[in-house]
Amino acid sequence: PGCPYQGNGMKTDDLIGLLAQDAEPVASYAIEQRFAVAALAGLGGGLVLMLVLFGMRPGVVQDMALPMFWGKLGFAGLLAAGGLAVLRRLARPGMGLGHSLALLALPPLVLWGLAAVALGQAGPGERLPLVLGSTWRSCAFNIAALSLPTLAASLWALRGAAPTRLAWAGAGAGLLAGALGALAYALHCPEMAAPFLAVWYLAGMALPTLAGAWLGPRVLRW
């Protein structure tokens, strides 16, 4: 069939040229740049919220001499890196997750292994305190609260991309937000035991992940 514009003297090639004359190439790493901006803005917002809502823990300087303090930060940071790797793939239509899932799964697996060793070495009466610590009632909710800036920023970044798996993309944004929220919260949190972190830090990250999965189809629809 002929082009509907031919009757007006415009051929298909002319129409394509007209539509493309102002087109500009998209930067190769435009999506990665958006997510980098979102992650930095979200982490900054989470740190500000942490200082306003909870404050820096007075003994944090002394904690820096403890390996588990850095392990706690490293766990959250590596999980955030895994979340970014997954999210940049979910932001592109038709792109598989590839090895990014392994990067995402490694930090929890290592932490669960450390928790299992700690519980195995503890006496029966010491195991529950290792899991509950002194802040189990509030830890997950505090992390979720500090994740809100990154969740909003990550959903903004996704809206500038082309995700097709909207619930999964929203969940990825929530997971990144939870990891960066945990990173900010670690500067206030007094807990150091691997069993506590393996339960309550991951629970805190699960809350924004679920929220992102719910929000994704609602705010990312094209």
C-alpha positions, -999 to +999 in steps of 0.1 A: +000+000+000+011+035-007+022+059+020-008+081+031+014+112+026+020+106-011-012+123-020+002+155-006+034+152-025+054+137+003+071+104-002+080+079+025+117+087+022+109+124+026+088+117+057+115+096+073+140+123+066+117+149+081+112+129+113+149+122+116+164+156+108+165+167+145+175+133+159+206+132+180+226+101+191+219+089+226+250+089+249+264+053+252+262+054+290+232+076+295+213+051+316+244+044+338+248+081+343+212+085+354+216+056+379+249+070+392+232+103+399+202+086+415+224+065+437+246+094+449+216+116+455+197+088+473+227+080+495+232+116+503+195+119+512+197+088+533+227+101+552+210+134+559+179+116+571+200+094+593+216+124+610+182+141+614+162+111+626+188+091+646+222+109+647+257+094+643+264+068+669+289+083+695+311+052+694+314+050+657+350+061+656+359+033+680+339+008+660+362+015+630+388-006+647+365-036+644+365-058+613+328-064+615+321-027+612+338-027+578+321-060+570+287-044+576+296-015+553+311-038+528+280-060+528+257-031+521+280-015+495+285-047+476+247-054+476+242-019+463+267-026+435+248-058+426+215-039+427+229-013+402+242-041+379+207-057+379+189-024+375+209-012+345+198-044+327+162-042+338+161-006+324+167-019+289+140-039+270+149-075+262+183-075+281+189-106+302+203-103+337+234-123+329+261-125+356+246-096+375+224-120+395+256-137+408+270-104+419+237-097+437+235-131+454+271-132+467+269-107+496+239-124+513+254-158+508+286-148+524+268-131+553+246-162+559+277-183+559+292-161+586+260-161+606+258-199+604+294-201+618+287-177+646+255-195+656+273-228+654+301-216+677+276-201+702+260-219+731+223-226+730+215-197+753+235-173+732+220-179+698+187-160+702+205-128+715+229-130+685+199-129+662+178-103+681+205-080+693+192-050+711+174-032+682+156-059+663+122-042+668+132-010+649+161-020+627+142-031+596+119-001+597+147+024+602+165+010+571+133+012+551+129+049+561+164+058+551+159+040+517+131+064+506+154+090+490+171+064+468+138+047+460+124+080+447+156+088+428+158+053+413+123+054+400+130+088+385+160+072+367+139+043+354+113+067+340+140+080+317+148+045+305+127+019+288+119-009+313+094-036+301+094-058+333+079-030+354+074-049+387+109-064+385+124-030+376+106-014+406+118-042+428+154-036+416+150+001+424+138-009+459+166-033+465+192-007+456+174+018+479+174-007+507+211-014+503+220+023+504+196+028+532+214+001+552+247+017+543+236+050+558+220+033+588+252+014+596+267+046+608+241+048+636+234+011+643+253-005+672+248-041+660+278-061+648+268-097+650+265-115+617+233-133+626+216-100+634+227-085+601+217-116+582+181-113+594+173-077+602+194-059+576+180-081+549+145-076+563+150-038+561+161-041+525+131-064+517+106-037+526+116-012+499+121-040+475+084-050+479+074-014+478+093-009+445+077-040+430+042-026+439+051+009+426+068-002+394+038-010+373+021+022+386+048+048+381+069+033+352+041+026+327+050+041+294 
